[in-house]
Amino acid sequence: KLIPKPKGEAGRPGSGGYSLQEVLAWSEKTYETVVVSTRLIMPKKKHLDLSKSYSKQDKKLVKEICEEVRKEYRILDDYKNYWPVHDMLKLHL
C-alpha cells in the first residue's frame, strides 16, 4: 500500500501542517540528497519558471520532474503520486 500525503502543508508545522523531513523519517543524508537532486533537475532539465509559485507551474512539467526524481530514488515508489517531490517543489518555488 502506498503512503498517502499527510493533511496540511509541508513547511507549516505550527499552522496545521508538517515538517516534511520529520514526516518522511528518512536519514538526513537521503533527505538532503533527494532535495538537492530535485532542485537541480527543476530548472536545468524541465524549464520551470522559478519566478512563479508551484500552483502557477505547468502541471505536465511538474509531473515530468517528479518522474525523473523517482527514477533516481526508488524510495519514492512507496509514496502516492510521489507527494514528497511535489512538497519539495512547493517549498522551493
Phi, psi and omega in degrees: 000138181282148180279121181282159176290137177292162176288151179091189182244143176295144178086004181229055184297335180273354184237037179085004180258208185207161172274119182301315182298319179292318182295319181290326180057032174278165173297156180300321180297314179298313181302308182298321180296315180292319179299312181297317179299318178299316180293326179286321180291323187308298183277331189287313188255336189241359172056043172292151177274104185290352177274354181251153178288168180306315185294342181264000182280158175293119184299326179295318178295319178300315180298319179297319178296315179301317179296319181294317178295319179299323179299325180279329186232092184295345176303333181290344177298341181279352188247131180302126179054023179053042185303331177299324179291319176302316180296320178298320177295316179300319181291332183271329184270000000 
